[in-house]
Amino acid sequence: MDEPIVDPEIDTYYSGDWDEDARLRTGLGELELIRTRDIVTRFMPDSPVDVLDVGGGSGVHAEWLLDLGHRVELVDPVQHLVNQAAGRLGDMTGFNATRADARALRFGNGRFDAVLLFGPLYHLTDRSDRMTVWEEASRVCKPGGVIFAAVISRFASLFSGLSGDVIFDETFRGVVERDLIDGQHRNPEGRDYFTTAYFHHPDEVVAEAVEGGLQVEAVLGVEGIGAWIPRLERSWEDPERRAIIVEAARAIESEPTLLGLGPHLIVVARKPGE
């Protein structure tokens, strides 16, 4: 495919009033950012490597990777986000941002030491498209390299609704019902319940990675239950309490019975070595 293809609704969502960058940098939303960095740095080499940030958006994760000395190639199908990333990080050594489709990456085989998939897997609702993303990520990753993939939990809408009282909205309960049945999340007309997406069951994402030819090293919960407790916002600005909230998420990150509890999971997979 010559041009990136993205659902117009998704493109409008990320090009409009919604500020994903601000969500990850402020308040309790920062828990996702801190925990993602925590997980990725555990499995990444300490020395500078070449990283492909697929669906990298405005460059939230690329920024701290660059600060650690890594070289980052960011691609995203939403031009607005690519422009944001280039505007903020374009002057940093080792960074480049272009518009591209996760299913047709314009890079040679084995080009990168690490690949981030933080977005594509939950905005491609067809399994065959997601498998193409896994296969492309594996293709451009070096043998022995690591792939990090984020997915949204199958139960995210249910817990979000309970934590914010929107569960009492009949229309929203219809969204939750479909999410729980088949993971296909849709935003009803005139509402703001995220955008077109696919919500994974924890076991399902492991099966996708394995089918994509990768060796799964870990499946980790990112935020845990903390993301669903609004009153924690009051404690987030206190450094000592913030550390406790982060540690609480880390304490249950690999507990199989709780993997679907938080909004996001990260799969850590490795391309078999030669």
N, C-alpha and C positions, 0 to 999 in steps of 0.2 A: 504494500500500500504506500503510495507516494506521499499522501498527506495524513497527519494524525487524525483519527476519527474519535470524536468524543460526543456523547449524547448531548444535544443542545441544552437540555435542562441542567445537566451537570456543569456545562460550560457557563451558563448563566448564573448558576449558584455561586461559583467561585470567582466570577468576573463582576458580580454585583455588590450588594451591601455587606454580604457575609465576609468577615475578615478572619480567615483561618490562621494567619500569622499572629494576630493579636490573641486569639483563643489559646494558642500554645505558649504565649509569653506572659500571660496575666492570670492572676487568681489561681484557683484550683486546677485550671487547664494546664498549668505549668507542670503539674505532677506527671502528665504524659510525657512532656519533653524531658524532664529530669530522669525519669525511669527509662525512657528509650535510650538516652545517652549512656546510662548506667549499664544497660544490657549490651548495647553495641560495643562499647569499649572493652567489655570483658572478653569478647571473642575476636576483636580486631588486633592485628599486630601493632606493637608499640611504635615501630619505625614507620616513616611515611610510606603510604601505598596509594595506588590509583583506585578511586571509588566511583562507581556509577550510581547516582541517586535518581532512580526511576520514579516518576511521579513526585519529584522533589518540591513541587509547589514554589513558594516564595523563597525557599532556601533556608528554612529554619534549621534543619539538620545539617545542611551543607556548611553553614556558618561555623558551628562548633567543630566539625570535622576539619575544616580549613585551619581553625585556631590550633588544632592539635598537630598540624603540619602535613595532613594528607592532601592529595590532589583530588579535586571533585569535578566530575562531569555531571551536570544536572540536566535532566530532560523531563518535560511535562507536556501534555496535550493542550493545556489551557494557556493561550498566549499571554493573557493578563498576568498570570503567575510567573511565567518565564521573564516577562518584563520587570516584575517586582524583584525577582532574584538577581537579574543582571544589573538592575539599578543599585541594589544594595551591596552586592558582592563582586561586581564586575571588575573592580580594581584590585582584587586580591589575587596574589600569585597562585597559579595552579587551579583556577576556577573558570568554568565555561558553562553557559546555559543556552539550551536550544529547545525548540518545540519538536516533540517527537512522540511516536506511539509506542507504548510498551510492548506491543505485539510484533513490532518490526523495527528493531533497534539498528541504527546505522553504524555499527561498530564491528570490528573484526573479531574472530573467534579468540577467546582467551585474552582479551584486552585488559580486563580489570581484576584486581586482587579481591575486591569486595563489591557486592551489589546490594543496594537497598531497594526494596519494593514496599514503600510506605504510601499506599494509595491505590495502585492499579487493581489489586485483587478485590477490593471492595467497591470498585466502580465498574467492574465488568461482571454483568449478571449472568452471562452464559459460561458454563463450565469449560467449554472448548476454548473460549477466549482466555480464560484464566490459565488453562494448561499451556497455551501458546506463550503466555507471559513467563511461566516457569521455565519453559524450554529455551526461550530467548535469554533469560537471565543466566541460565546454565551455560548457554553457548558463549556468551561474552565474558564469562568468568573463567579465570585461570584454573587449571586442575589443582585441587587442594584449597581453592579460594572459598570464601564464605558468602552466603546469601542470607539477608535478613528480610523477612516478609511480615508485614503487619496486616492483621485482619480485624474486623469488627465482630464482636461476640454475637451469636444468635439471640442472646437474651438481653441485648443492650436496650432495645426499646421498652421492654417490660420493666427493667429496673429504672430506666430514666423516667418513665411515666410514674412509677411509684414514688420516686424521690422528689418529683416536681409537681405532683398532684394532677398532671395532665391525664393520668390513667382514667380519670372520671369522665373524660371526653369520649363520647361514643365513637366518633370518627377515629380518634387515636387508638382506641381499643381494637378497631378493625385493622389498623396498621400492625399492631402488636400480634394479632391473631395470625396474619399471613407471615410475619417474620418468623414466628415460632413453628409454623407448618413447613415452610420451604426456604426460609432465609431471604426471600425476595422482598426487599423494602421499597415501597413507593410512597411518594409524598402526594396526598390528595390535593386537588386543585383548591387554591385559596388558603392553604395551610403552610406552615413552615416546620415540617417534621423531617428535617434533613433533606436529602435528595435521592435520586435513584441509586440503589446500592444493593449489595449482596452481603448478608451477615452469615458468617461461618460457624458451624459447630466445631469445637476444638479437634475432635477426631477427624473431621473432614479435611481440614487444612493439612494435617499430617499426610493423609492419603494422597492429596494433590502433589505435595512436595516429593514424595516417594515415587509417584508415577512419573514425575518430571525428571527422574533419574538422580535425585539428590539423596544424601544421607542426612537424616534429621538428627541434630545434636541436642536440641532443646525446644520445648514449647513453653513459653513463659507468659504469665499474666502481667500486664503492664501496670495498671492503676489499682487493681483490686477494688474492694468495696468502698474505699475512700472517695472515689469519684462520685458516688451516689449520696454522699452525706453533705447537704448544703451548709450546715452549720460549721463544717471544717474550714469554710472560707475565712471565718473570723480568726482562725488559728494559723492560716497559711503564711501570713506576713511576719509571724514570729519565727526567727531562724531555728530556735530549739524545737518548737512544735512542728515546724515544717520537716525537720530531720526525722522526727518520730513518725509523721504521716508517710514519708517516703520509705522508712524502714518497715512499717506495717505492710506496705505493698510488696516489698522485697521478701518478707517473711513467708508469704503464701504463694509466691510467683510460680512455683513448680508443683504445687499440690494438685493432683489430677482432679479431685472432686470439686475444686474451686476455680478451675481455669476459665470457665465461662462467666464468672461473677462480675468482672470489670468490663469496661467498654472495649478494650483492645487486648489482643494477644500478639506476641511476636514469635515467629518460627525462626530458629537458627538452623540453617542447613548448609552442608558443605558439598562442593562438587568433588566427586572421587578423583584422587590423584592418579597420575599416569604410572 
